[in-house]
């Protein structure tokens, strides 16, 4: 009997989550900090930041860094209710 195949992961999602984690760690985080922290190419980070900004999860801070917006909390708010 053949073993079931392991589902493949979505690399773009993994990159986006890695970027969110780095922004959370260094907030506000400069573009160069995000490149160093994630190991992702600068062009990839810029595209991901554009997507996250458009979706309301990230904003550019006044000091030209990036920070998370309160909408990120919505992603784990049900966890708090279950505790």
For each residue, the residues with C-beta under 8 A, 3 or more apart:
1:
2:
3:
4:
5:
6:
7:
8:
9: 13 14
10: 13 14
11: 14 15
12: 15 16
13: 9 10 16 17
14: 9 10 11 17 18
15: 11 12 18 19 38 40 44 48
16: 12 13 19 20 48 51 52
17: 13 14 20 21
18: 14 15 21 22 38 40
19: 15 16 22 23 34 38 40 45 48 49 52
20: 16 17 23 24 52 57 58 68 72
21: 17 18 24 25
22: 18 19 25 26 29 33 34 37 38
23: 19 20 26 27 29 34 58 66 67 68
24: 20 21 27 68 72
25: 21 22 29 37
26: 22 23 29 33 34 37 65
27: 23 24 65 66 67 68
28: 61 63 65 66 67
29: 22 23 25 26 33 34 37 65 66 67
30: 33 34 64 65 66
31: 34 35 42 45 46 49 66
32: 35 36
33: 22 26 29 30 36 37 65
34: 19 22 23 26 29 30 31 37 38 40 45 49 66
35: 31 32 38 39 40 41 42 45
36: 32 33 39
37: 22 25 26 29 33 34
38: 15 18 19 22 34 35 45
39: 35 36
40: 15 18 19 34 35 44 45 48
41: 35 44 45
42: 31 35 45 46
43: 46 47
44: 15 40 41 47 48
45: 19 31 34 35 38 40 41 42 48 49
46: 31 42 43 49 50
47: 43 44 50 51
48: 15 16 19 40 44 45 51 52
49: 19 31 34 45 46 52 53 58 66
50: 46 47 53 54
51: 16 47 48 54 55
52: 16 19 20 48 49 55 57 58
53: 49 50 56 57 58 59 60
54: 50 51
55: 51 52 71
56: 53 69 71
57: 20 52 53 68 69 71 72
58: 20 23 49 52 53 66 67 68 69
59: 53 66 67 69
60: 53 64 65 66
61: 28 64 65 66 67
62:
63: 28
64: 30 60 61
65: 26 27 28 29 30 33 60 61
66: 23 27 28 29 30 31 34 49 58 59 60 61
67: 23 27 28 29 58 59 61
68: 20 23 24 27 57 58 72
69: 56 57 58 59 72
70: 73 74
71: 55 56 57 74 75
72: 20 24 57 68 69 75
73: 70 76 77
74: 70 71 77
75: 71 72
76: 73 79 80
77: 73 74 80 81
78: 81 82
79: 76 82 83
80: 76 77 83
81: 77 78
82: 78 79
83: 79 80
